[in-house]
Amino acid sequence: MILTVIVLSLFLLIVLITQAKINAFLSFLIVSVISGILLGMPLDRLILAIEKGIGSVMGSLMLILVLGAMLGKIVADSGAAERIAAVMVQLMGEKYIQWGLMLTGFIVGIPLFYGVGFVLLVPLIFSISYRYKLHAVYIGLPMLAALSVTHGFIPPHPSPVALVALFHADMGVTLIYGLLIATPAIIIGGPIFGMTLRNIRPKRELFFKPVGTEVGSDYRVPSAWISFLASLFPVFLLIIGTVLPYVIDTDNEKLLSWVKFISNPTLVMLLAILFAGYSLGIKQGRSIKSIMEIFDGAVRDIAMILFIIAGSGVFKQVMEDSGVSLALANYLQTLPIHPLVLAWLITAVIRGCIGSATVAALTAAGVLLPLATGGHIHPSLMVLAIGAGSLMFSHVNDAGFWLFKEYFGLSVKDTLLSWSIMEAIVSVVGLLAVLALDMIIT
């Protein structure tokens, strides 16, 4: 009966989002209420579970996600992202231009949300295509592969951050492992796979002229090193905060407490925002008012993502308070399949049905949470296995699929042969890298 309710709940969630076109947040709430009733939860406990689910998830996530959105917005609006791209292309040269664009997508993709990074960097792809007479899909897919992988694996993106909180993983450790896993996924799904796409030609590539950074006459463009430093500032702090406890005197409790305080993800993002606001804003001639307007826009952009994550927290809490999580954990552990593979597979199937990587990851997390909390699987690896699964099966129900198709002027067939296969490659390679890392650390 429990398994039947879970399957029906997931099926109803998929139908509400894909067929009925109901907002994902409302879909999570509707399904959570119906599931709680079918599972026999007392009505007063069901209401408490809804409130607790939203509070427990958003309490630890909201600040990180909002501050992360602010950082990405100012990196984009200040011209820092374009500056990074120009430097990388110049550094790698025409012969290795795919690798330069891949590294650009990776660096810019860390602070920027996927949609923002895509719209910001696609004109650059066409500009380089025009300048060097190279096919846009061939040179551009490595950059977009990097953007996609950072979206699935690397904090402070919404899905990895939410999963870190749900599975009680360490943010810094997840970041380090995510960087290790992202590297082979991007290389194989980007430049290596991109070599096979020389014959896929977008219809609009010659309509794009070479572009430079256009920030506005009143503002200066930040220097290259400031652009890199501001974009990667939270990464540096999180890595330093994770590594320091292993190299300093562990008997000095006061020093350790300061290290933990400074490396706390919320404080890291706050420091990154303050640094970016000054270095990319005030120092370049922007007023505090204009910087705050950028930050206000970032909050508006992320509002619906916050609600979707809150909705997933409700679903997770109903599964937990009803006793389903414990029963499901006992059942899943009897299956003859590695828990990390199971996590990837369940997430991939949901992603194929729903389309949204974030919604798929958060939906799967509600079901898979007991596998990690049982202590048999490293929580950071569970986060990354789910992240890998959330990138699988990108096809016609995924907004990213149509974004790629329309910008590059491709047919559905060519989009499937390029974009969809690239997403499948980074997903499978990501899973293999997670399994390899699991063998090393356990």
Phi, psi and omega in degrees: 000318181297313180297323178297317180296318180297313180298315179296323179296313179296319179297315179297319179299316179297316181296316181299320183282316188271317185267312181279348179060033178276141180310139185299324179297312178296323179298317178299317180296314181299311182295322180297317180295313180297318180297316180299319179293315181295330180275001175079023178289137172303141187298324179292323177290328179295317178296317178297323179295322178297312181293318180293322181298317179293315183293319184293324180282309186288334181300324182262351187251326194302314183297316182296316183291318180293315179294323176297320177295320178297317180298313180299321182294317182285330174298320180288310187287337182279345184093003181296322181296317179293325179296317178299316180299315181298318181295317182295319179294318179294323183291319185277333180079173184295323184297322182246037186294328176301317181292323177297317179291325177298313179295324176299312180299324180291314182292313181290329183289341181295310179273337187267139171293155190304311183299319179294314180298321180298305183297326182288321189263341180300317176302326177295320178300314181291327177298314180291323177301318180293318186289319185257004179058045179245150180292134188295321179295320182299317183269337187272331184298323176302321178295317182288329174298318179296318177300316182294317182294318177298324179297324183271331190247329197253121167298148014263031177293149189305313185296308178299321180296316180296318180293322176302316180292317183295321183264006179055042178273165176273128184297316181294317178296317178298321178297313181297312178297321180298320178296319179295318182285325182294328186301303179294328180297316181290317182296314182286316180284342182262262185301319183292309177293326181299335179298338182271000189251020182299332185269357177270112188243119177290151184283338190252012189298327183279355177279347181264124178267159176304133183242153173243192179278126180240097183254338183120145187292339184276349186238145176273153175274131181296154178292167183297314185291326176293321179298314178296314184296317180295321181290322186261002183307311180294329178295313179301314183295318181294319179293316179299316180295331179281323185277324186307316181302340180272349185241350180259173180291109184287349178281344180275091186293326181294318178295318179297321180294324177291320178298314179297324180294312183291330182269003175299131186306322180295315180292323177302313181293324178295315177297322179296321179294316180298318179294315181294321179300321179282307188288324181263347183245281185302315182295337181263010175098006179277147174277160178299325179299315181293326177294318179295327176296322176297315180294321177300318179296324180295320180295319178298321182296326187263357186305311184292326177298320178299318180294320179297317178296320177298319178297321178294328177295325177296313180300317179299317183292322177296317178299323183284310185290336180278351182090000181295320184302315181294316179295319181293322179299316179297323181286313184297327181289346177272349181288141181279056181213141181299135182305323180291323176293319178298317178299315178298316184294313180298316179296319181297319179295316179295320178300317179297328181278320187269318181103320182277125179294318182295313180296319180298315181297316183288326177294313180297324182300322180298329180274324189269352185309318181297333181297322181277322183289346177288349175090001183271339184238137177297125185301324180294324178289326175295319176303315184284328175295318176294319177300320178295317179296329182290346179266354184281156171059045174279115181218214193291348178264008181254129180299325179297327177300313183285328176299313179296313183300312186287320180295323183265359176062039184263162170282165177300320180300311180294328177293320176296320182286341181250289184299308186296318179293321177301315180296321178295320180296311182295330178290312182292316178297321177300317178297314180299321179292323177297315180296321178296318179294324179296322178293328182285318188268350180250000000 
